[in-house]
Amino acid sequence: MHSSICIPTLSKLNLNHNPFLGEYCLSSRPPLPLTLRRRASLTTRALLSPTKHAVLKDFQERRALKVILTHFPFLLSLFSVFFSLFFYIISGLQNFNRDNVASVVTAAEKGGATHVDIACDPDLVKLAINLTSLPVCVSSVDPAAFQAAVEAGALMVEIGNYDSFYEMGLVFSPEQILNLAKETKSILPSVTLSVTVPHTLGLPDQVKLAEMLEQEGVDIIQTEGGKCSNPSKSGVLGLIEKATPTLAAAYSISRAVKIPVMCSSGLSTVTAPMAITAGAAGVGVGSAVNKLNDVVAMIAEVRSIANSLEASAGRHNTSEARALRL
C-alpha cells in the first residue's frame, strides 16, 4: 500500500467547526464552574470518544508526523511533594509568541504533517484550530491544565517536553511519570493520551516504564534523546549520531508494547525514515522546524520530512512485494 499524506483545505476552516469534532466545537462552550468539572469531564468524554480513532489513524498506518512547537517556559512554578520519595514538578504560565505559533501550525498544515503539538494553553488551541484541520495536541506536566485545553478544542494531550526541566538540572522518575499519567486518565479518560518516556532513564528502564504506561491505558509512547546527544561528526554522520538515542529507544520500546510509539527529538529528513524502520509508528519534529525564521522555509522542511517518510514507505512496500514474489 502506498502511503500518502493529505493536506486539508484551509479555506473551509473556521473557529467553531473542526472536522474532528463535528458541527459542535468545544471551544464555543463558555467556561464551567469548578463544581461542574466532573460533569464537564463526562460531557467531554461523550463528545471526544468517536474522534479517538481519527486521531490515532495515522499512527496505526505508521505514517504519523507531528510538528512540535518548542516550549519556552516564562514562569515556572515548582512544588515539591515529599511523599513516597518523589516530587511533582508543575509547569506554570508559558510565554509564547502567537505569530510564531501561527507560523509553525501553518507549516505543519501546508507541509504535510498529520498532527501539531503546542503548549497547553486554551487561547493557543483556539488559534491553532482556526488555522488547521489537523488534530491539535497539547503538552504539559500538569494534568489539571489539560481540561481547559480540551474544552478549547485539543484532541490529544501529552505528558512530555521535559527539556526546560533538564536545563534546570531536574529529571522525572518513573513513579512521577506513572502518577501523572494516572491523574490525566482520571480527568480525561477518553481523550488520546501520549506520554514521553524520559531519555534520562537507561534503555531497560525506559522499556519497563513504557510497559507500565501501556497497562495504565496510555495510547501512545513517545521517545526522546536529542538533547543528550552531542554528535562528533558533521553532515549525514552527525545527523545519525544526533538521532541515535531516540532511535534506540523507539526500537526497544516498540518491541515491548502493542501501542504506537512515536520517535521524537533530534530527527531530520535523514533519520525520520530510520525511525519507522526501527519500529516507530510516527515521528515528531521540533527544532528542525522551530529554528527556522521564515514560514516558507518551515513549510519546506516539514514537506521534506513528509516526503522522506512517504518515499521510505514506498521502498518498504516494494521490498515486501519482491519478497512475496520470491
C-alpha positions as CSV (number, residue, x, y, z in Angstrom):
1,M,0.0,0.0,0.0
2,H,1.4,3.4,-1.0
3,S,1.5,5.9,1.9
4,S,0.3,9.4,1.3
5,I,-0.3,12.5,3.3
6,C,-3.3,14.7,2.5
7,I,-3.3,18.4,3.1
8,P,-6.7,19.7,4.3
9,T,-8.1,22.9,2.7
10,L,-7.6,26.0,4.9
11,S,-10.4,28.0,3.3
12,K,-13.0,25.6,4.7
13,L,-12.0,26.1,8.3
14,N,-13.4,28.3,11.0
15,L,-13.1,28.5,14.7
16,N,-16.4,26.8,15.5
17,H,-16.1,23.9,13.0
18,N,-13.5,21.3,13.3
19,P,-13.8,18.2,11.1
20,F,-12.7,16.0,14.0
21,L,-15.3,17.4,16.4
22,G,-18.3,17.7,14.0
23,E,-20.6,20.7,13.9
24,Y,-20.2,21.4,17.6
25,C,-16.8,22.6,18.7
26,L,-15.8,22.6,22.3
27,S,-14.2,26.0,22.1
28,S,-17.6,27.6,21.7
29,R,-18.7,26.5,25.2
30,P,-18.4,29.1,28.0
31,P,-16.1,28.2,30.9
32,L,-17.8,26.0,33.5
33,P,-17.7,26.5,37.3
34,L,-15.3,24.3,39.3
35,T,-18.3,22.5,40.8
36,L,-19.3,21.3,37.4
37,R,-15.9,19.9,36.4
38,R,-16.9,16.3,36.9
39,R,-19.9,16.9,34.6
40,A,-17.7,18.7,32.1
41,S,-15.4,15.6,32.1
42,L,-18.3,13.3,31.3
43,T,-19.5,15.7,28.5
44,T,-16.0,15.9,27.1
45,R,-15.8,12.1,27.1
46,A,-19.1,11.7,25.2
47,L,-18.0,14.2,22.6
48,L,-14.4,13.0,22.0
49,S,-14.8,9.3,22.1
50,P,-15.7,9.0,18.4
51,T,-12.7,11.1,17.4
52,K,-10.0,8.8,19.0
53,H,-9.9,6.5,16.0
54,A,-9.3,9.5,13.8
55,V,-6.6,10.9,16.0
56,L,-4.8,7.5,16.1
57,K,-5.4,6.5,12.5
58,D,-2.1,7.8,11.1
59,F,-0.2,6.1,13.9
60,Q,-2.0,2.8,13.1
61,E,-0.9,3.3,9.5
62,R,2.7,4.1,10.7
63,R,2.9,7.4,8.9
64,A,2.2,10.0,11.6
65,L,4.2,13.2,11.5
66,K,3.8,15.5,14.4
67,V,5.3,19.0,14.4
68,I,6.2,20.1,17.9
69,L,6.3,23.8,18.8
70,T,9.3,24.2,21.1
71,H,8.2,25.1,24.6
72,F,9.8,28.0,26.4
73,P,8.5,28.4,30.0
74,F,8.1,32.0,31.0
75,L,7.1,31.4,34.7
76,L,8.0,28.0,36.2
77,S,6.3,27.1,39.5
78,L,7.9,24.2,41.3
79,F,6.1,22.3,44.0
80,S,7.9,19.6,46.0
81,V,5.7,16.9,47.4
82,F,7.7,14.7,49.8
83,F,5.5,11.6,49.6
84,S,6.6,8.1,48.6
85,L,10.1,9.6,48.0
86,F,9.2,11.6,44.8
87,F,8.1,15.1,44.0
88,Y,5.9,16.6,41.3
89,I,7.2,19.3,39.1
90,I,4.4,21.5,37.8
91,S,4.8,23.9,34.9
92,G,3.1,27.2,35.3
93,L,2.5,30.0,32.8
94,Q,4.1,29.8,29.5
95,N,5.1,32.7,27.2
96,F,4.6,32.1,23.5
97,N,4.8,34.4,20.5
98,R,1.4,34.0,18.8
99,D,2.9,34.8,15.4
100,N,5.5,32.0,15.9
101,V,2.7,29.6,16.9
102,A,0.7,30.6,13.8
103,S,3.8,30.1,11.6
104,V,4.6,26.6,12.9
105,V,0.9,25.5,12.7
106,T,0.7,26.8,9.2
107,A,3.9,25.0,8.3
108,A,2.5,21.7,9.7
109,E,-0.7,22.1,7.8
110,K,0.8,23.0,4.4
111,G,3.9,20.8,4.8
112,G,2.0,17.6,5.1
113,A,2.1,16.8,8.8
114,T,-0.6,14.8,10.4
115,H,-0.6,16.4,13.9
116,V,0.6,19.5,15.6
117,D,1.8,19.9,19.2
118,I,1.5,23.2,21.0
119,A,1.7,24.5,24.6
120,C,-1.2,23.6,26.9
121,D,-3.0,27.0,26.6
122,P,-6.7,27.3,25.7
123,D,-6.1,30.6,23.7
124,L,-3.3,29.0,21.7
125,V,-5.5,25.9,21.0
126,K,-8.3,28.2,19.6
127,L,-5.7,30.0,17.5
128,A,-4.4,26.6,16.1
129,I,-7.8,25.1,15.3
130,N,-8.7,28.2,13.4
131,L,-5.6,27.7,11.2
132,T,-5.6,23.9,10.7
133,S,-7.8,20.9,10.5
134,L,-5.0,18.7,11.9
135,P,-5.6,17.2,15.3
136,V,-4.1,19.5,17.9
137,C,-2.1,18.0,20.8
138,V,-1.2,20.0,23.9
139,S,1.8,19.2,26.2
140,S,2.2,19.8,29.9
141,V,3.3,18.1,33.1
142,D,0.3,19.5,34.9
143,P,-2.7,17.1,34.4
144,A,-5.1,19.7,35.8
145,A,-4.2,22.1,32.9
146,F,-5.4,19.7,30.2
147,Q,-9.2,20.1,30.8
148,A,-9.4,23.7,29.7
149,A,-7.3,23.0,26.6
150,V,-9.5,20.0,25.6
151,E,-12.6,22.2,26.1
152,A,-10.9,24.7,23.7
153,G,-10.6,22.0,21.0
154,A,-7.5,20.0,21.7
155,L,-8.0,16.3,20.7
156,M,-4.8,14.8,22.2
157,V,-2.8,15.5,25.4
158,E,0.8,14.7,26.1
159,I,2.8,14.4,29.2
160,G,6.2,15.5,27.9
161,N,8.5,18.2,26.6
162,Y,10.9,17.9,29.6
163,D,13.7,19.9,28.0
164,S,13.2,23.0,30.0
165,F,13.4,21.0,33.2
166,Y,16.6,19.2,32.1
167,E,18.2,22.6,31.6
168,M,17.5,23.3,35.3
169,G,19.0,20.0,36.3
170,L,15.6,18.4,37.1
171,V,14.6,14.9,36.0
172,F,11.5,12.8,36.3
173,S,11.4,9.4,37.9
174,P,9.3,6.5,36.6
175,E,7.0,6.9,39.6
176,Q,6.3,10.5,38.8
177,I,5.5,9.8,35.1
178,L,3.2,7.0,36.1
179,N,1.3,9.2,38.6
180,L,1.0,12.0,36.1
181,A,-0.4,9.5,33.6
182,K,-2.9,8.1,36.1
183,E,-4.1,11.5,37.1
184,T,-4.5,12.6,33.5
185,K,-6.5,9.4,32.7
186,S,-8.8,10.1,35.7
187,I,-9.5,13.6,34.4
188,L,-9.9,12.8,30.7
189,P,-10.4,9.1,30.4
190,S,-11.5,9.1,26.7
191,V,-9.0,11.7,25.3
192,T,-6.0,10.3,23.4
193,L,-3.0,10.4,25.8
194,S,0.6,10.3,24.8
195,V,3.4,10.1,27.4
196,T,7.1,10.8,26.8
197,V,9.5,8.3,28.4
198,P,12.5,10.3,29.7
199,H,15.8,9.6,28.0
200,T,17.5,10.1,31.4
201,L,16.5,6.5,32.2
202,G,18.5,3.6,30.9
203,L,17.0,1.7,28.0
204,P,15.8,-1.2,30.1
205,D,14.1,1.2,32.5
206,Q,12.6,3.1,29.5
207,V,11.1,-0.2,28.3
208,K,9.8,-1.1,31.7
209,L,8.2,2.3,32.1
210,A,6.6,2.0,28.7
211,E,5.1,-1.3,29.6
212,M,3.6,0.1,32.8
213,L,2.2,3.1,30.9
214,E,0.6,0.7,28.4
215,Q,-1.1,-1.1,31.3
216,E,-2.4,2.2,32.6
217,G,-4.2,2.8,29.3
218,V,-1.9,5.3,27.7
219,D,-2.4,5.4,23.9
220,I,1.0,6.5,22.6
221,I,4.5,6.3,23.9
222,Q,6.9,9.0,22.8
223,T,10.7,8.7,22.9
224,E,13.3,11.4,23.2
225,G,17.0,11.8,23.4
226,G,18.2,14.6,21.1
227,K,19.3,16.9,23.9
228,C,21.6,14.3,25.4
229,S,23.4,13.6,22.1
230,N,26.5,15.5,21.1
231,P,27.5,14.5,17.6
232,S,31.2,14.4,16.9
233,K,30.8,14.5,13.1
234,S,29.1,16.9,10.7
235,G,26.8,16.2,7.8
236,V,24.9,13.0,7.5
237,L,27.0,11.2,10.1
238,G,26.3,13.9,12.6
239,L,22.5,13.7,11.9
240,I,22.6,10.0,12.5
241,E,24.6,10.4,15.7
242,K,22.2,13.0,16.9
243,A,19.2,10.7,16.5
244,T,20.8,7.6,17.9
245,P,19.4,7.8,21.5
246,T,15.8,8.2,20.4
247,L,16.1,5.6,17.6
248,A,17.5,3.1,20.1
249,A,14.6,3.8,22.4
250,A,12.0,3.5,19.6
251,Y,13.5,0.2,18.6
252,S,13.5,-1.2,22.1
253,I,10.1,0.1,23.2
254,S,8.2,-0.8,20.0
255,R,9.2,-4.4,20.5
256,A,7.9,-4.4,24.1
257,V,4.5,-2.7,23.7
258,K,1.5,-3.1,21.4
259,I,0.5,0.6,21.4
260,P,2.0,3.0,18.9
261,V,5.5,4.5,19.6
262,M,6.3,8.0,18.4
263,C,10.0,8.6,17.8
264,S,10.9,12.3,18.6
265,S,13.8,14.5,19.4
266,G,16.8,15.1,17.2
267,L,15.3,13.8,14.0
268,S,15.8,15.1,10.5
269,T,15.0,14.2,6.9
270,V,17.8,11.7,7.0
271,T,16.8,9.9,10.2
272,A,13.0,10.2,10.2
273,P,12.6,7.2,7.9
274,M,15.0,5.2,10.1
275,A,12.6,5.7,13.0
276,I,9.8,4.0,11.1
277,T,12.2,1.2,10.1
278,A,13.2,0.9,13.8
279,G,9.5,0.2,14.7
280,A,8.0,3.7,15.4
281,A,4.5,4.4,14.2
282,G,5.3,8.1,13.7
283,V,7.9,10.8,14.2
284,G,7.9,14.1,16.0
285,V,10.0,17.0,14.8
286,G,10.5,20.2,16.7
287,S,13.8,22.1,16.5
288,A,14.3,21.2,12.8
289,V,11.3,23.4,12.1
290,N,11.3,25.8,15.0
291,K,14.8,27.0,14.4
292,L,13.8,28.5,11.0
293,N,12.6,32.1,10.9
294,D,10.7,32.0,7.7
295,V,7.3,30.3,7.3
296,V,8.2,29.3,3.7
297,A,11.3,27.6,5.0
298,M,9.3,25.9,7.7
299,I,6.8,24.5,5.2
300,A,9.7,23.3,3.0
301,E,11.3,21.5,6.0
302,V,8.1,19.8,7.0
303,R,7.4,18.8,3.4
304,S,10.9,17.4,3.1
305,I,10.4,15.2,6.1
306,A,6.9,14.1,5.0
307,N,8.3,13.2,1.6
308,S,11.2,11.2,3.1
309,L,8.7,9.2,5.1
310,E,6.5,8.6,2.0
311,A,9.5,7.6,-0.1
312,S,10.6,5.2,2.6
313,A,7.2,3.7,2.8
314,G,7.1,3.2,-0.9
315,R,10.5,1.4,-0.9
316,H,9.4,-0.7,2.0
317,N,6.3,-1.8,0.2
318,T,8.3,-2.6,-3.0
319,S,10.7,-4.7,-0.9
320,E,7.8,-6.6,0.6
321,A,6.3,-7.3,-2.8
322,R,9.6,-8.6,-4.1
323,A,9.9,-10.9,-1.1
324,L,6.4,-12.2,-1.7
325,R,7.3,-13.0,-5.4
326,L,10.4,-14.8,-4.2
